[in-house]
Amino acid sequence: MSEFLAMGGHAAFVWPAWALTLATLAAFTATSWRARARAAAALAAEEREDEARRDAGTSR
């Protein structure tokens, strides 16, 4: 197992590359989730406004 972790003497390059890759993927995932939540909230607000406009227009 220690030979695997040493990566044939290249561990100083391999493991930071893995860490950077995983950190980047985690950041992209978190950013996407937040953007989706904001878009869903904006769409819901727009739908509520449209519903209110339709209700206001039919009550006249």
Secondary structure, DSSP 8 states (H G I E B T S, - for coil): -HHHHHGGGTHHHHHHHHHHHHHHHHHHHHHHHHHHHHHHHHHHHHHHHHHHHHHHHH--
